[in-house]
């Protein structure tokens, strides 16, 4: 595999088979950019939460070679404030610079190990109450699909494991590669909103007159100001009804969603064109290049020039440097 980024998946007893296979499926579709290995704390077969066990090819020693360690979820009946046998020793062998990623109940492992204290994190919305009571030092956000805190990423249940893995591909190699991986896996490259839209509600409202068409219209007109009143008018709803319906369907406010879409489109243009930053800002609906810089930095922590240099090389970055 040469210089491929090594992802080591640490499977524990009770692991969910679907989520266990996500890293291999997503990262394995990235054209050899990643190597995915699966291990257990003792190298022995692992019981899943289904009616079968899985044999892993590696023991905990392989964790010493990891660039990213991924913790898939395990059955909720096994969650505890205490670390499972062998986990602390396995975790201690992970290199200091490696990324740590959890899916669903995997966040309980990171929290029990003290690695989430004072940091933002998420887990499955149905487990938020017990997580908060056990780990009050963690800044839990149960409404999002995943949280990227740099070297530690946490995600919600099942499908959000796909989301966070695609996010890492996008972060490492850009939107074009992530989009190709998503096509290979036949999944959307980016899901709107957060897990708030999936939370059970006692009396769910009908979405026959939803906001989907308006969201599509907004994506086709991102360069326009798109005031909330315009969106509500397009959806033929009052401002109050539109804002409430939008939040129910997407899990966030229309304004926050629009910023996310504009930043995502700006990233695509930075990767695929030589347009100056001010021109890109106009294309995606930010009033000025300064506004784009602020929102991009808030989203991913870098300037447009740094982002373009990362994903297009110095030649591409130089072409857009004048506007940065």
Secondary structure, 3 states (H helix, E strand, C coil): CCCCEEEEEECCCCECHHHHHHHHHHHCCCCCCEEEEEECCCCCCEEECCCCEECCCECHHHHHHCCEEEECCECHHHCCCCCCCCHHHHHHCCCCCCEEEEECCHHHHHHHCCCCCCCEECCCHHHHHHHHHHCCCCEECCCCCEEECCCEEEECCCHHHHHHHHHHHHHHHCHHHHHHHHHHHCCCCCCCCCHHHHCCCCCCCCCCCCCHHHHHHHHHCCCCCCCHHHHHHHHCCCHHHHHHHHHHHHCCCHHHHHHHHHHHHHHHHHHHCCCCHHHHHHHHCCCCHHHHHHHHHHHHCCCHHHHHHHHHHHHHHHHHHHHC
